[in-house]
Amino acid sequence: MKINIIGLRDLRENTENYIAQVGKGKSFVVVRRSKPVFRVTPVDEWGDEGNWKTLIDFRKINPRGVPVDDVIKALRKSIKKDERSSKVHRQVK
């Protein structure tokens, strides 16, 4: 695996370019005064495959606001649904 090293100044001056490259899967180690300070990596490396989605659209419940009890109820329902689908998925394999 090739390590892409970039300077902090270069990152600041070319942020949009690096965002595009990270979006394509590249990672970078950012250095300041020749010392590594942090790494920029795609979200996919966290294991979520970049699939950020809204599980519950609370606007469907009430567009003006949702009581916390309704939020908890909706979250529990969503979790149960996910658990059922993962059990079915495991049985199919």
C-alpha positions as CSV (number, residue, x, y, z in Angstrom):
1,M,0.0,0.0,0.0
2,K,1.4,3.3,-1.1
3,I,1.5,6.0,1.6
4,N,0.5,9.4,0.3
5,I,2.3,12.1,2.3
6,I,1.2,15.7,2.0
7,G,2.1,18.9,3.9
8,L,-0.4,20.7,6.1
9,R,0.0,23.9,4.0
10,D,-0.7,21.9,0.8
11,L,-3.9,20.5,2.4
12,R,-5.1,23.9,3.4
13,E,-4.4,25.4,0.0
14,N,-5.9,22.5,-2.0
15,T,-8.6,21.2,0.3
16,E,-11.2,20.6,-2.4
17,N,-8.7,18.5,-4.5
18,Y,-7.9,16.3,-1.5
19,I,-11.6,15.9,-0.6
20,A,-12.2,14.6,-4.1
21,Q,-9.3,12.2,-3.9
22,V,-10.4,10.9,-0.5
23,G,-13.8,10.4,-2.0
24,K,-12.2,8.1,-4.6
25,G,-10.6,6.0,-1.8
26,K,-7.2,7.6,-1.3
27,S,-5.7,8.2,2.1
28,F,-3.1,10.8,3.2
29,V,-0.7,11.3,6.0
30,V,-0.5,15.0,6.7
31,V,2.9,16.3,8.0
32,R,3.8,19.5,9.6
33,R,7.5,20.4,9.8
34,S,8.3,16.9,8.5
35,K,6.4,15.2,11.3
36,P,3.2,13.3,10.8
37,V,0.3,15.0,12.6
38,F,-2.8,13.2,11.4
39,R,-4.2,10.9,8.7
40,V,-7.1,11.7,6.3
41,T,-9.0,8.5,5.2
42,P,-12.2,7.7,3.5
43,V,-15.2,6.9,5.6
44,D,-15.3,3.4,4.1
45,E,-12.3,2.4,6.1
46,W,-14.5,2.5,9.2
47,G,-16.5,-0.3,7.7
48,D,-19.8,1.5,6.9
49,E,-19.1,1.5,3.2
50,G,-20.0,5.2,3.1
51,N,-23.7,4.3,3.4
52,W,-24.9,7.1,5.7
53,K,-28.6,7.1,5.5
54,T,-31.6,8.3,7.5
55,L,-33.1,5.3,9.3
56,I,-36.0,7.2,10.6
57,D,-37.6,10.3,9.0
58,F,-39.1,12.0,12.1
59,R,-40.8,14.5,9.8
60,K,-43.2,11.7,8.9
61,I,-44.2,11.5,12.6
62,N,-44.6,15.2,13.1
63,P,-43.0,17.9,11.0
64,R,-43.3,20.4,13.8
65,G,-41.4,18.4,16.4
66,V,-41.3,15.0,18.0
67,P,-41.6,14.1,21.7
68,V,-38.6,12.1,23.0
69,D,-40.9,9.1,23.8
70,D,-41.9,8.9,20.2
71,V,-38.2,9.1,19.1
72,I,-37.3,6.2,21.5
73,K,-40.3,4.2,20.2
74,A,-39.3,4.7,16.6
75,L,-35.6,3.8,17.3
76,R,-36.7,0.6,19.1
77,K,-38.9,-0.3,16.2
78,S,-36.0,0.3,13.7
79,I,-33.6,-1.8,15.8
80,K,-36.1,-4.7,15.9
81,K,-36.5,-4.4,12.2
82,D,-32.7,-4.5,11.6
83,E,-32.4,-7.5,14.0
84,R,-35.1,-9.4,12.1
85,S,-33.5,-8.7,8.7
86,S,-30.0,-9.7,10.0
87,K,-31.4,-13.0,11.3
88,V,-33.0,-13.7,7.9
89,H,-29.8,-12.8,6.2
90,R,-27.8,-15.2,8.4
91,Q,-30.2,-18.0,7.7
92,V,-30.0,-17.5,4.0
93,K,-26.2,-17.9,4.0
